[in-house]
Amino acid sequence: MQELKLVKGQQITLSLVSWGRLGEAMGQWEETDVFVTGGIPGEKVVAEVVRVHRRYAAASVIEVLEASEWRIEPPCPYYGVCSGCQWQHVDYQHQLAVKQEKVADALHRVGDFIEPPVLPVRPSPIQYGYRNHARFTINRDGDLGFVNRQTRQFVRIDRCMLMHEGINGPLAELQGKCAETSQLSIRSGQETRDTLVQPTLINPEISLASGQKFYGDSIDGHAFRVSSPSFFQVNVEQTVQVVQVIREALDLKKTDVLLDAYTGVGTFAVLMAPYVRKVIAVEESSAAVADARLNTGGIPNIELVLGRTEDVLPNLTEKPDAAILDPPRAGCHPRTIESLIELSPPKIAYVSCDPETLGRDLKLLCESAYTLEQVVPLDMFPQTHHVECVALLTRKSPAAPIILASASPRRRELLTGLGLDFQVVPADILEELQPGEIPSKMAERLSLEKAQAVAAWFQHGFVIAADSVVVHQGRPYGKPIDADDARRMLRELRGTSHQVVTGITVMNVEDGRVLTDSMASDVTIRDFTDDEMDISIATGTPMDKAGAYAVQDEDFRPAQSWEGCYTNIIGLPLCRLSQMLAELGFDGTLGHPDVDSPVCGPTCPLRPEVTP
């Protein structure tokens, strides 16, 4: 890699071509990416290098040679030396257009959405004086200010244009008197005039009260108590628009049960409660839940649940009709996504302040269960590159009435090969042999129990469930519990013939009709070496397979030969499945699965017709 030739303090002339991830404009100097504070793509500038990194450099505009039509004069005297605002030099309407582009780019790049349905950004009612929360750094002289993100220099701030007067008033009184601490937070309700200053200050020169445990704020006339560690929206006027977007998107009804995940101090729960039968509000912060109990007091249709969302959702006993997700910047835990897919609420409103983590989570939700209808960006943070989004998702089930009650990637691939639209809702049941039960009956019973568990969440559609077991000399082999168990299974099966039995259940949820059956295929395992077996185990492939092998494994190639339905050996007999779907009234079109040797024989209903 070419070493950087740039040095701090060097002045360079750049043509700026694009926006960087953190709101800077980007150019190149001798193949080195340079991120320029105070620039706009399309401009030619002279910039001074402020920091040199291993793979890129940071710089700041000192002269504009060719200005963008969108450039304006920044009103703040601290702009440039303080990095809290990135775009005061950019016309506000252009800020909104760039934010729309940034959201669409993130959803395309991270979420794999070809043409993400991103609407124009809804502007903030006010572009300055909107923030109700500030975190200040204190220098050794007791001055309050911010630290520049690139230069790491402290900048004393006597008045911040993004803060409302409830912040700037205490800031002026505290300025120069806070050497006893290194960090200080001020929170204030613009309507309530209630203020919180943390930590407790003991300097006798300070007459301002400090150390409050909480303060009061309000949104659209609703009062909220907010404790010091609790999150609350920083732009309350724009939050009213967020609430309106969510209400319109979810089309809430008085009979609905609404899930409010990551409820915080109960903001959305309180504001949505009048429009639904019940709100289930989930939050893991005990401080926030204590606030929420006060904020929701007297509202009988709000149920507060303390716990991590990923732990609470799998245990919900009531199926929600709609859900609001408002996770931290890091997005949802993977188990939250899995649980939502299982709960399958018809509509989800996902609120996010990070387009990249939003794109990641939307991709997971839309891979099988949901359709992304629209993304509404809202400018919650004017003069910065940050943007809030509300994404609306609708459940695919009306257009795709197939529900696969299995998390198996092999079964998903087989159904996809049939050309079916389906959603995946894994069933969580105990899988074990009952006394006196033969393996084929166990496979049938487990497939039925899986189908029944998943069907309870739906009102229409066809639930498909399956369970496979390897049977050798009358003995069932399930999935190995560890590498040693996989090694034992493979040694016992090596060089022998056995059966793979798959139980399959198809249920028509709407009329309650159900079919359960099982199929058996014969497999002869080749005489592989111990080294081949250990390599296969090291890949992890055997660990979620009955008998610790996959007949379709191209690297290990465990099977010498087989007789019967090949897809039955993989885990889902497509030939029998197609017959059962037709018998229960499914009128969709089935294609031909894209797997090797997918048919049982000349009479298989899935055998393609061959034209002489």
C-alpha positions as CSV (number, residue, x, y, z in Angstrom):
1,M,0.0,0.0,0.0
2,Q,1.3,3.5,-0.9
3,E,2.3,5.5,2.1
4,L,0.4,8.8,2.7
5,K,2.5,11.8,1.8
6,L,0.2,14.3,3.5
7,V,1.2,16.0,6.7
8,K,-0.8,17.9,9.3
9,G,-1.0,21.6,8.5
10,Q,-0.5,21.1,4.7
11,Q,-2.7,23.0,2.4
12,I,-4.0,21.2,-0.7
13,T,-6.4,22.0,-3.5
14,L,-9.2,19.5,-4.0
15,S,-12.2,18.9,-6.2
16,L,-15.0,17.5,-3.9
17,V,-17.0,14.7,-5.5
18,S,-19.2,13.0,-2.9
19,W,-20.5,13.1,0.7
20,G,-18.7,11.1,3.4
21,R,-20.4,8.9,5.9
22,L,-20.1,11.5,8.7
23,G,-21.3,14.5,6.7
24,E,-17.9,15.7,5.3
25,A,-17.4,16.2,1.6
26,M,-14.8,13.8,0.0
27,G,-12.1,14.4,-2.5
28,Q,-8.8,12.7,-3.5
29,W,-5.2,13.9,-3.3
30,E,-2.8,11.5,-5.2
31,E,-5.1,8.5,-4.6
32,T,-5.6,9.3,-0.9
33,D,-9.2,9.9,0.2
34,V,-9.6,13.2,2.0
35,F,-12.7,14.0,4.1
36,V,-13.2,17.7,4.2
37,T,-15.2,19.5,6.8
38,G,-17.1,22.5,5.5
39,G,-17.2,21.4,1.9
40,I,-20.0,20.5,-0.6
41,P,-19.7,18.0,-3.4
42,G,-19.1,19.8,-6.7
43,E,-16.9,22.5,-5.1
44,K,-13.2,23.2,-5.7
45,V,-11.6,24.2,-2.4
46,V,-8.3,24.8,-0.6
47,A,-8.3,22.7,2.5
48,E,-5.9,22.4,5.4
49,V,-5.0,18.9,6.6
50,V,-6.0,18.5,10.3
51,R,-5.3,14.8,10.8
52,V,-3.6,12.0,8.9
53,H,-4.8,8.4,9.3
54,R,-3.3,5.3,7.9
55,R,-5.7,5.1,5.0
56,Y,-7.2,8.5,4.7
57,A,-6.9,12.1,5.8
58,A,-9.2,14.7,7.4
59,A,-9.1,18.3,6.3
60,S,-11.0,21.6,6.8
61,V,-12.0,24.2,4.1
62,I,-10.0,27.4,4.4
63,E,-10.9,28.9,0.9
64,V,-13.7,28.1,-1.6
65,L,-12.4,28.5,-5.1
66,E,-15.6,27.3,-6.9
67,A,-18.7,27.4,-4.7
68,S,-21.7,25.2,-4.8
69,E,-25.1,26.8,-5.5
70,W,-26.2,25.3,-2.2
71,R,-23.5,27.1,-0.1
72,I,-24.8,29.6,2.5
73,E,-23.0,31.6,5.3
74,P,-23.0,29.6,8.6
75,P,-24.7,31.7,11.3
76,C,-22.8,30.2,14.2
77,P,-19.5,31.7,15.3
78,Y,-18.2,28.3,16.4
79,Y,-19.0,26.6,13.1
80,G,-15.9,24.9,11.7
81,V,-13.9,24.7,15.0
82,C,-16.8,22.8,16.7
83,S,-17.7,19.6,14.8
84,G,-21.2,19.3,16.4
85,C,-22.9,20.7,13.3
86,Q,-21.7,19.5,9.9
87,W,-24.0,21.3,7.5
88,Q,-24.7,24.9,8.7
89,H,-23.0,26.0,5.4
90,V,-25.5,24.0,3.3
91,D,-28.9,25.4,2.3
92,Y,-31.6,23.6,4.4
93,Q,-33.6,22.3,1.4
94,H,-30.4,20.7,0.1
95,Q,-29.7,19.2,3.5
96,L,-33.1,17.4,3.2
97,A,-32.3,16.2,-0.4
98,V,-28.9,14.8,0.7
99,K,-30.4,13.0,3.7
100,Q,-33.0,11.3,1.4
101,E,-30.1,10.2,-0.8
102,K,-28.1,8.9,2.2
103,V,-31.0,6.8,3.4
104,A,-31.7,5.3,0.0
105,D,-28.0,4.6,-0.5
106,A,-27.7,2.8,2.9
107,L,-30.8,0.6,2.2
108,H,-29.5,-0.3,-1.2
109,R,-25.9,-1.0,0.0
110,V,-26.6,-2.7,3.3
111,G,-30.2,-3.9,2.9
112,D,-29.9,-5.1,-0.8
113,F,-33.0,-3.2,-1.7
114,I,-32.7,-2.4,-5.5
115,E,-35.0,0.6,-5.4
116,P,-35.8,1.3,-1.8
117,P,-39.1,3.2,-1.4
118,V,-37.6,6.2,0.4
119,L,-39.9,9.3,0.5
120,P,-38.8,12.9,0.7
121,V,-37.5,14.0,4.1
122,R,-40.0,15.8,6.2
123,P,-38.5,19.0,7.5
124,S,-38.2,20.0,11.1
125,P,-40.6,22.8,12.2
126,I,-37.5,24.7,13.5
127,Q,-34.0,24.4,12.3
128,Y,-32.2,26.0,15.3
129,G,-33.0,26.0,19.0
130,Y,-34.6,22.5,18.9
131,R,-32.5,20.4,21.2
132,N,-33.5,19.7,24.8
133,H,-30.4,17.9,25.9
134,A,-26.7,18.8,25.8
135,R,-23.6,17.0,27.0
136,F,-20.6,19.2,27.7
137,T,-16.9,18.5,28.2
138,I,-15.2,20.6,31.0
139,N,-11.6,21.8,30.7
140,R,-9.3,22.4,33.6
141,D,-10.4,26.0,33.9
142,G,-14.0,24.9,34.4
143,D,-15.2,26.0,31.0
144,L,-18.0,24.1,29.2
145,G,-17.6,23.2,25.6
146,F,-17.2,20.5,23.0
147,V,-14.3,18.6,21.6
148,N,-13.7,18.7,17.9
149,R,-14.0,15.2,16.5
150,Q,-11.0,15.4,14.2
151,T,-8.5,17.8,15.9
152,R,-9.5,16.7,19.4
153,Q,-9.2,20.4,20.5
154,F,-11.5,21.7,23.2
155,V,-13.8,24.5,22.1
156,R,-15.5,26.7,24.7
157,I,-19.2,27.2,23.9
158,D,-21.0,30.2,25.5
159,R,-24.2,29.6,23.5
160,C,-25.1,26.7,21.2
161,M,-27.5,27.6,18.4
162,L,-29.0,24.0,18.3
163,M,-30.1,24.2,22.0
164,H,-33.2,26.0,23.2
165,E,-33.0,28.6,26.0
166,G,-33.6,26.0,28.7
167,I,-30.1,24.8,27.9
168,N,-28.3,28.0,27.0
169,G,-29.6,29.8,30.2
170,P,-27.9,27.3,32.6
171,L,-24.9,27.1,30.3
172,A,-24.2,30.8,30.7
173,E,-24.6,30.6,34.5
174,L,-22.3,27.5,34.7
175,Q,-19.6,28.7,32.3
176,G,-16.2,28.9,33.9
177,K,-17.3,27.4,37.3
178,C,-17.3,23.6,36.8
179,A,-13.7,22.6,37.2
180,E,-14.8,20.0,39.8
181,T,-16.0,17.6,37.0
182,S,-15.0,16.7,33.5
183,Q,-18.4,16.1,31.9
184,L,-21.8,17.8,32.5
185,S,-25.2,17.2,31.1
186,I,-28.1,19.7,30.9
187,R,-31.6,18.6,30.0
188,S,-34.6,21.0,29.9
189,G,-38.2,20.9,28.8
190,Q,-38.9,23.8,26.5
191,E,-42.6,24.0,27.5
192,T,-42.2,22.9,31.1
193,R,-39.1,25.0,31.9
194,D,-38.0,22.1,34.1
195,T,-34.3,21.5,34.1
196,L,-31.9,18.7,35.1
197,V,-28.1,19.3,35.6
198,Q,-25.9,16.4,36.3
199,P,-23.7,15.7,38.2
200,T,-24.3,17.4,41.5
201,L,-22.0,20.5,41.7
202,I,-20.6,21.8,45.0
203,N,-18.9,25.0,43.9
204,P,-20.4,27.8,46.1
205,E,-20.2,30.2,43.2
206,I,-22.9,28.2,41.4
207,S,-26.4,29.3,42.4
208,L,-28.1,26.9,39.9
209,A,-29.6,23.8,41.4
210,S,-28.0,20.5,40.2
211,G,-28.0,16.8,40.8
212,Q,-31.7,16.4,40.0
213,K,-32.7,12.7,39.5
214,F,-35.3,13.6,36.8
215,Y,-36.9,16.4,34.9
216,G,-40.3,17.0,33.2
217,D,-40.8,17.4,29.5
218,S,-43.8,17.3,27.2
219,I,-44.8,16.1,23.7
220,D,-48.0,17.4,22.0
221,G,-49.4,18.4,25.4
222,H,-48.6,15.1,27.1
223,A,-46.3,15.3,30.2
224,F,-43.4,12.9,30.7
225,R,-41.0,12.4,33.6
226,V,-37.5,11.6,32.4
227,S,-34.8,10.3,34.7
228,S,-31.2,11.2,34.3
229,P,-30.2,7.9,32.6
230,S,-33.3,7.6,30.5
231,F,-33.5,8.3,26.8
232,F,-35.9,11.0,25.5
233,Q,-36.4,12.5,22.1
234,V,-34.2,15.6,21.7
235,N,-36.5,17.4,19.2
236,V,-40.0,17.2,20.7
237,E,-41.7,19.2,18.0
238,Q,-40.5,16.9,15.3
239,T,-41.4,13.9,17.4
240,V,-45.0,14.9,16.9
241,Q,-44.5,14.3,13.2
242,V,-42.9,10.9,13.9
243,V,-46.0,9.9,15.9
244,Q,-48.3,11.1,13.1
245,V,-46.3,9.1,10.5
246,I,-46.5,5.9,12.7
247,R,-50.3,6.3,13.2
248,E,-50.9,6.7,9.5
249,A,-48.6,3.8,8.6
250,L,-50.1,1.3,11.1
251,D,-53.7,2.4,10.5
252,L,-54.5,1.5,14.1
253,K,-58.0,0.3,15.2
254,K,-59.7,0.4,18.5
255,T,-59.6,-3.4,18.6
256,D,-55.9,-3.7,18.0
257,V,-53.2,-4.9,20.3
258,L,-50.0,-2.8,19.8
259,L,-46.5,-4.0,20.7
260,D,-44.2,-1.1,21.6
261,A,-40.7,-2.6,21.8
262,Y,-37.9,-0.5,23.3
263,T,-40.6,1.8,24.8
264,G,-38.1,3.9,26.9
265,V,-40.1,6.2,29.2
266,G,-43.3,5.2,27.4
267,T,-43.4,7.9,24.8
268,F,-45.1,6.0,22.0
269,A,-47.1,3.9,24.4
270,V,-48.8,7.0,25.9
271,L,-49.3,8.7,22.5
272,M,-50.7,5.6,20.8
273,A,-52.9,4.2,23.7
274,P,-56.0,6.2,22.8
275,Y,-56.2,4.5,19.4
276,V,-55.9,0.8,20.3
277,R,-57.4,-1.7,22.7
278,K,-54.1,-2.5,24.4
279,V,-50.4,-1.5,24.3
280,I,-47.7,-4.0,25.4
281,A,-44.7,-1.8,26.1
282,V,-41.3,-3.5,26.6
283,E,-38.2,-1.9,28.0
284,E,-35.0,-3.3,29.6
285,S,-33.8,-0.2,31.5
286,S,-35.2,-0.2,35.0
287,A,-34.9,3.6,35.3
288,A,-36.9,4.1,32.1
289,V,-39.5,1.6,33.2
290,A,-39.8,3.5,36.5
291,D,-40.4,6.7,34.5
292,A,-42.9,4.9,32.2
293,R,-44.9,3.6,35.2
294,L,-45.5,7.2,36.2
295,N,-46.0,8.5,32.6
296,T,-48.6,5.8,31.9
297,G,-50.3,6.0,35.3
298,G,-54.0,6.2,34.9
299,I,-53.9,4.8,31.3
300,P,-55.5,1.3,31.9
301,N,-54.8,-0.2,28.5
302,I,-50.9,-0.1,28.7
303,E,-49.1,-3.1,30.0
304,L,-45.5,-2.5,30.9
305,V,-43.0,-5.3,30.7
306,L,-39.4,-5.0,32.2
307,G,-36.9,-7.0,30.2
308,R,-34.8,-7.2,27.1
309,T,-36.9,-7.2,24.0
310,E,-35.2,-10.3,22.6
311,D,-36.1,-12.2,25.9
312,V,-39.6,-10.9,26.3
313,L,-41.0,-11.4,22.7
314,P,-40.7,-15.2,22.6
315,N,-42.8,-15.4,25.8
316,L,-45.7,-13.1,24.8
317,T,-49.0,-14.8,25.3
318,E,-51.0,-12.3,23.2
319,K,-50.5,-11.9,19.5
320,P,-50.0,-8.2,18.5
321,D,-51.9,-6.7,15.5
322,A,-49.1,-4.1,15.0
323,A,-45.7,-3.3,16.3
324,I,-43.4,-0.3,16.8
325,L,-39.7,-0.9,17.0
326,D,-37.5,2.0,18.2
327,P,-34.2,0.4,19.1
328,P,-30.9,2.1,20.0
329,R,-28.6,3.1,17.2
330,A,-27.1,-0.4,17.1
331,G,-30.5,-1.8,15.9
332,C,-32.4,-4.9,16.9
333,H,-30.8,-8.0,18.4
334,P,-31.1,-10.9,16.0
335,R,-33.3,-12.8,18.3
336,T,-35.7,-9.8,18.3
337,I,-36.0,-10.2,14.5
338,E,-36.6,-13.9,14.8
339,S,-39.2,-13.5,17.5
340,L,-41.0,-10.8,15.4
341,I,-41.2,-13.1,12.5
342,E,-42.7,-15.8,14.7
343,L,-45.2,-13.3,16.2
344,S,-45.9,-12.1,12.7
345,P,-47.8,-8.9,13.4
346,P,-49.5,-7.7,10.1
347,K,-47.8,-4.3,10.3
348,I,-44.5,-3.0,11.7
349,A,-43.3,0.6,12.1
350,Y,-39.5,0.6,12.6
351,V,-38.1,3.9,13.9
352,S,-34.4,4.3,13.4
353,C,-31.7,7.0,13.7
354,D,-29.1,4.9,11.8
355,P,-29.9,4.1,8.1
356,E,-27.2,1.4,8.0
357,T,-28.4,-0.7,10.9
358,L,-32.0,0.0,9.6
359,G,-31.0,-1.5,6.3
360,R,-29.4,-4.6,8.0
361,D,-32.6,-5.3,10.0
362,L,-35.0,-4.6,7.2
363,K,-33.1,-7.1,5.1
364,L,-33.6,-9.8,7.7
365,L,-37.3,-9.0,8.1
366,C,-38.0,-8.9,4.4
367,E,-36.1,-12.0,3.4
368,S,-39.1,-14.2,4.0
369,A,-41.8,-12.6,6.2
370,Y,-42.3,-8.9,5.3
371,T,-42.5,-6.4,2.5
372,L,-41.0,-2.9,2.8
373,E,-43.8,-0.6,1.8
374,Q,-42.2,2.8,2.4
375,V,-39.5,4.6,4.4
376,V,-40.3,8.1,5.7
377,P,-37.2,10.1,6.7
378,L,-37.7,12.9,9.2
379,D,-35.2,15.6,9.9
380,M,-34.9,15.3,13.7
381,F,-31.4,16.8,13.7
382,P,-31.2,19.9,11.4
383,Q,-27.7,21.2,10.5
384,T,-26.2,17.7,11.1
385,H,-25.9,14.6,8.8
386,H,-28.1,12.5,11.1
387,V,-31.6,11.6,10.1
388,E,-34.5,9.7,11.7
389,C,-36.6,7.2,9.6
390,V,-39.9,5.4,10.0
391,A,-40.0,2.3,7.9
392,L,-43.4,0.6,7.3
393,L,-43.4,-3.2,6.8
394,T,-46.4,-5.4,6.0
395,R,-46.7,-9.1,6.5
396,K,-46.4,-11.2,3.3
397,S,-49.0,-13.8,4.3
398,P,-52.0,-12.4,2.3
399,A,-50.0,-12.8,-0.9
400,A,-47.9,-15.8,0.2
401,P,-50.1,-18.2,2.2
402,I,-47.4,-20.7,2.7
403,I,-45.8,-20.8,6.2
404,L,-42.8,-23.1,6.7
405,A,-42.6,-24.1,10.4
406,S,-38.9,-24.7,10.2
407,A,-35.6,-22.8,10.4
408,S,-33.8,-25.4,8.3
409,P,-31.9,-23.7,5.4
410,R,-32.3,-27.0,3.4
411,R,-36.1,-26.9,3.6
412,R,-36.1,-23.2,2.7
413,E,-34.0,-24.0,-0.4
414,L,-36.3,-26.8,-1.4
415,L,-39.5,-24.7,-1.1
416,T,-37.8,-21.9,-3.0
417,G,-36.9,-24.3,-5.7
418,L,-40.7,-25.0,-6.1
419,G,-41.2,-21.3,-6.9
420,L,-43.3,-20.8,-3.8
421,D,-43.5,-17.5,-1.9
422,F,-43.5,-18.4,1.8
423,Q,-42.5,-17.1,5.2
424,V,-40.5,-18.8,7.8
425,V,-41.9,-19.2,11.4
426,P,-39.8,-21.7,13.3
427,A,-41.6,-23.9,15.8
428,D,-40.1,-24.3,19.3
429,I,-41.1,-27.7,20.6
430,L,-39.3,-30.5,22.5
431,E,-38.0,-33.2,20.1
432,E,-37.6,-36.6,21.8
433,L,-38.7,-40.2,21.3
434,Q,-41.6,-41.3,23.5
435,P,-41.5,-44.7,25.2
436,G,-42.6,-47.5,22.8
437,E,-42.7,-45.1,19.8
438,I,-41.3,-46.2,16.5
439,P,-39.1,-43.7,14.6
440,S,-41.6,-43.1,11.8
441,K,-44.4,-42.3,14.2
442,M,-42.1,-40.0,16.2
443,A,-41.3,-38.1,13.0
444,E,-45.0,-37.8,12.1
445,R,-46.0,-36.7,15.6
446,L,-43.2,-34.0,15.8
447,S,-44.2,-32.6,12.4
448,L,-47.8,-32.4,13.5
449,E,-46.9,-30.7,16.8
450,K,-44.7,-28.2,14.9
451,A,-47.5,-27.4,12.5
452,Q,-50.0,-26.9,15.3
453,A,-47.7,-24.6,17.3
454,V,-47.2,-22.3,14.3
455,A,-50.7,-22.4,13.0
456,A,-52.0,-20.9,16.3
457,W,-50.5,-17.6,15.1
458,F,-52.4,-17.4,11.8
459,Q,-55.9,-17.2,10.5
460,H,-55.4,-18.4,7.0
461,G,-52.7,-20.1,4.8
462,F,-51.0,-23.4,4.7
463,V,-48.5,-24.5,7.3
464,I,-45.8,-27.0,6.3
465,A,-43.9,-28.8,9.0
466,A,-41.4,-31.7,8.8
467,D,-39.1,-33.7,11.0
468,S,-36.4,-36.1,9.8
469,V,-34.7,-38.9,11.6
470,V,-32.0,-41.4,10.5
471,V,-32.9,-45.0,11.3
472,H,-30.1,-47.7,11.5
473,Q,-30.9,-51.2,12.7
474,G,-34.1,-49.9,14.2
475,R,-32.3,-47.2,16.2
476,P,-33.1,-43.5,15.6
477,Y,-30.3,-41.0,15.1
478,G,-31.2,-37.3,15.6
479,K,-28.9,-34.3,15.5
480,P,-25.6,-34.7,17.3
481,I,-25.2,-32.8,20.5
482,D,-21.4,-32.1,20.0
483,A,-18.5,-33.0,17.8
484,D,-17.8,-36.3,19.7
485,D,-21.5,-37.3,19.2
486,A,-21.2,-36.5,15.5
487,R,-18.1,-38.6,15.2
488,R,-19.8,-41.6,17.0
489,M,-22.8,-41.4,14.6
490,L,-20.7,-41.2,11.4
491,R,-18.5,-44.2,12.6
492,E,-21.6,-46.3,13.2
493,L,-23.2,-45.4,9.9
494,R,-20.0,-45.7,7.8
495,G,-20.1,-48.5,5.2
496,T,-23.8,-49.4,6.1
497,S,-27.2,-48.9,4.7
498,H,-30.0,-47.2,6.6
499,Q,-33.2,-45.3,6.2
500,V,-34.0,-41.6,6.4
501,V,-37.6,-41.1,7.6
502,T,-39.2,-37.7,7.2
503,G,-42.5,-36.9,8.9
504,I,-44.5,-34.2,7.1
505,T,-47.6,-32.3,8.1
506,V,-49.6,-29.8,6.0
507,M,-52.4,-27.8,7.6
508,N,-55.0,-25.6,6.0
509,V,-55.3,-23.0,8.8
510,E,-58.5,-21.5,7.6
511,D,-60.7,-24.7,7.7
512,G,-58.5,-26.7,10.1
513,R,-57.9,-29.6,7.8
514,V,-54.6,-31.4,8.3
515,L,-52.7,-34.2,6.7
516,T,-49.8,-36.0,8.3
517,D,-47.6,-38.7,6.6
518,S,-44.1,-40.0,6.5
519,M,-41.7,-41.2,3.8
520,A,-38.7,-43.4,3.9
521,S,-35.7,-43.5,1.6
522,D,-32.7,-45.9,1.7
523,V,-29.2,-44.5,1.9
524,T,-25.9,-46.4,1.6
525,I,-23.0,-44.6,3.2
526,R,-19.5,-45.0,1.7
527,D,-16.4,-46.2,3.6
528,F,-14.9,-42.7,4.2
529,T,-11.7,-42.2,6.1
530,D,-11.3,-40.8,9.6
531,D,-9.6,-37.8,8.1
532,E,-12.5,-37.1,5.8
533,M,-14.9,-37.4,8.7
534,D,-12.9,-35.0,10.9
535,I,-12.7,-32.4,8.1
536,S,-16.4,-32.6,7.7
537,I,-17.0,-32.2,11.5
538,A,-14.6,-29.2,11.6
539,T,-16.7,-27.4,9.1
540,G,-19.7,-27.6,11.4
541,T,-21.9,-29.0,8.6
542,P,-23.0,-32.2,10.5
543,M,-24.1,-30.4,13.7
544,D,-27.7,-29.6,12.6
545,K,-28.3,-32.8,10.6
546,A,-29.9,-36.0,11.6
547,G,-27.3,-38.7,11.5
548,A,-24.5,-36.0,11.3
549,Y,-24.4,-35.8,7.5
550,A,-26.0,-34.1,4.6
551,V,-26.5,-36.2,1.5
552,Q,-26.1,-33.1,-0.7
553,D,-22.7,-32.2,0.9
554,E,-20.5,-31.7,-2.2
555,D,-17.2,-31.7,-0.2
556,F,-17.8,-34.7,2.1
557,R,-20.0,-36.7,-0.4
558,P,-21.1,-39.2,2.4
559,A,-23.6,-41.3,0.3
560,Q,-22.5,-44.1,-2.0
561,S,-26.0,-44.5,-3.3
562,W,-29.7,-44.0,-2.4
563,E,-33.1,-45.3,-3.3
564,G,-36.4,-43.4,-3.0
565,C,-37.1,-39.7,-2.8
566,Y,-33.9,-37.6,-2.7
567,T,-35.6,-34.5,-1.3
568,N,-37.0,-36.7,1.5
569,I,-33.3,-37.5,2.5
570,I,-32.6,-33.7,2.5
571,G,-35.5,-33.1,4.8
572,L,-38.7,-32.4,2.9
573,P,-40.3,-34.9,0.4
574,L,-41.5,-32.5,-2.3
575,C,-43.4,-35.1,-4.2
576,R,-45.6,-36.0,-1.2
577,L,-45.8,-32.3,-0.2
578,S,-47.2,-31.3,-3.6
579,Q,-49.9,-34.0,-3.3
580,M,-50.8,-32.9,0.2
581,L,-51.1,-29.2,-0.7
582,A,-53.3,-30.1,-3.7
583,E,-55.6,-32.3,-1.5
584,L,-56.0,-29.5,1.1
585,G,-57.0,-26.9,-1.6
586,F,-53.8,-25.1,-2.4
587,D,-54.3,-23.7,-5.9
588,G,-50.8,-22.2,-6.5
589,T,-48.4,-23.2,-9.2
590,L,-45.5,-25.6,-8.2
591,G,-42.3,-25.5,-10.2
592,H,-39.6,-28.2,-10.5
593,P,-37.1,-28.1,-7.6
594,D,-33.5,-27.1,-8.5
595,V,-31.7,-30.0,-6.8
596,D,-29.8,-33.0,-8.1
597,S,-32.0,-36.1,-8.7
598,P,-35.1,-34.6,-7.1
599,V,-37.5,-37.3,-8.1
600,C,-38.4,-40.7,-6.8
601,G,-38.9,-42.5,-10.0
602,P,-41.0,-42.6,-13.2
603,T,-44.3,-42.0,-11.3
604,C,-43.0,-39.0,-9.2
605,P,-45.5,-36.1,-9.7
606,L,-42.5,-33.7,-9.9
607,R,-40.7,-35.4,-12.7
608,P,-40.5,-33.0,-15.6
609,E,-42.0,-34.1,-18.9
610,V,-39.3,-35.0,-21.4
611,T,-40.0,-34.1,-25.0
612,P,-38.6,-36.8,-27.4
